[in-house]
Amino acid sequence: MRIKVVRTPGELRDSIGHKVIVRKDWEGTVESELSRDEIAAAGFHPKQQETFYSIMFDCWEQSIVLPATLVVILDDPDDG
């Protein structure tokens, strides 16, 4: 599933620990939806049932975790 960032989330860390400023309008591919344990391990502690994705952005070489509220879906092959 392809996504685009609609709000800049500020400084995050990628999957190997580099600090990254994810920018509005970055596009990428969702690698997976995170489980509750994976969300906590990524350093997020949502108060509500929120969806988080591991995303490989076109302009970055490591996966970055973002909440679904910061992105829009560009295309979803499951929608057929």
The 8 nearest C-alpha neighbors of each residue, nearest first, counted from 0:
[[1, 75, 29, 28, 74, 76, 2, 72],
 [0, 2, 28, 73, 74, 27, 72, 29],
 [3, 1, 72, 73, 71, 27, 26, 28],
 [2, 4, 26, 70, 71, 25, 24, 5],
 [5, 3, 70, 24, 23, 25, 6, 69],
 [4, 6, 70, 23, 69, 24, 3, 71],
 [7, 5, 69, 23, 4, 8, 70, 22],
 [6, 8, 23, 22, 9, 21, 5, 4],
 [9, 7, 6, 21, 10, 69, 22, 20],
 [10, 8, 20, 7, 11, 21, 22, 19],
 [9, 11, 20, 19, 18, 8, 21, 12],
 [12, 10, 19, 18, 20, 9, 13, 21],
 [13, 11, 18, 16, 17, 19, 14, 63],
 [12, 14, 63, 16, 17, 15, 62, 61],
 [13, 15, 62, 16, 61, 63, 12, 17],
 [16, 14, 13, 17, 61, 12, 62, 63],
 [15, 17, 12, 13, 14, 18, 11, 19],
 [18, 16, 12, 13, 15, 19, 14, 11],
 [19, 17, 12, 11, 16, 10, 13, 20],
 [20, 18, 11, 10, 12, 21, 17, 13],
 [19, 21, 10, 9, 22, 11, 18, 8],
 [20, 22, 19, 7, 9, 8, 23, 10],
 [23, 21, 7, 25, 20, 24, 4, 8],
 [22, 24, 7, 4, 5, 6, 25, 21],
 [23, 25, 4, 3, 5, 22, 26, 6],
 [26, 24, 4, 23, 3, 22, 27, 56],
 [27, 25, 3, 2, 56, 57, 24, 4],
 [26, 28, 56, 57, 55, 2, 1, 54],
 [27, 29, 1, 55, 54, 0, 2, 30],
 [30, 28, 54, 0, 31, 53, 52, 1],
 [29, 31, 53, 54, 28, 55, 32, 52],
 [32, 30, 53, 29, 52, 33, 54, 51],
 [31, 33, 52, 51, 53, 34, 50, 30],
 [34, 32, 37, 51, 52, 38, 31, 35],
 [33, 35, 37, 36, 38, 32, 51, 50],
 [36, 34, 38, 37, 39, 33, 40, 51],
 [37, 35, 39, 38, 34, 40, 33, 41],
 [36, 38, 40, 34, 39, 35, 33, 41],
 [39, 37, 35, 41, 36, 40, 43, 33],
 [38, 40, 42, 36, 43, 41, 37, 44],
 [39, 41, 37, 42, 38, 36, 43, 35],
 [42, 40, 38, 39, 43, 37, 64, 36],
 [43, 41, 39, 40, 38, 44, 37, 12],
 [44, 42, 39, 38, 41, 45, 40, 66],
 [43, 45, 39, 46, 42, 38, 41, 47],
 [46, 44, 47, 43, 49, 48, 38, 39],
 [45, 47, 44, 48, 49, 43, 50, 39],
 [48, 46, 45, 49, 44, 50, 35, 43],
 [47, 49, 50, 46, 45, 35, 51, 44],
 [48, 50, 47, 45, 51, 66, 67, 46],
 [49, 51, 67, 66, 48, 52, 32, 33],
 [52, 50, 66, 67, 65, 33, 32, 49],
 [53, 51, 32, 64, 65, 33, 31, 54],
 [52, 54, 64, 31, 30, 63, 29, 62],
 [55, 53, 29, 62, 63, 30, 28, 52],
 [56, 54, 62, 28, 27, 61, 29, 63],
 [55, 57, 27, 59, 58, 26, 54, 28],
 [56, 58, 27, 59, 26, 55, 25, 60],
 [57, 59, 56, 60, 25, 26, 27, 55],
 [60, 58, 56, 57, 61, 55, 62, 63],
 [59, 61, 58, 62, 55, 56, 57, 13],
 [62, 60, 59, 14, 13, 55, 63, 15],
 [61, 63, 55, 54, 14, 13, 53, 64],
 [62, 64, 13, 54, 53, 14, 65, 61],
 [63, 65, 53, 52, 54, 51, 62, 66],
 [66, 64, 52, 51, 67, 63, 53, 69],
 [67, 65, 51, 68, 50, 69, 52, 64],
 [66, 68, 69, 70, 51, 50, 65, 52],
 [69, 67, 66, 70, 71, 50, 49, 65],
 [70, 68, 6, 67, 5, 4, 66, 65],
 [69, 71, 4, 5, 3, 67, 68, 2],
 [72, 70, 3, 2, 73, 4, 5, 69],
 [71, 73, 2, 74, 1, 3, 70, 75],
 [74, 72, 2, 1, 71, 3, 75, 0],
 [75, 73, 1, 72, 0, 76, 2, 78],
 [74, 76, 0, 77, 78, 1, 72, 73],
 [75, 77, 78, 79, 0, 74, 1, 73],
 [78, 76, 79, 75, 0, 74, 1, 72],
 [79, 77, 76, 75, 74, 0, 72, 73],
 [78, 77, 76, 75, 74, 0, 73, 72]]
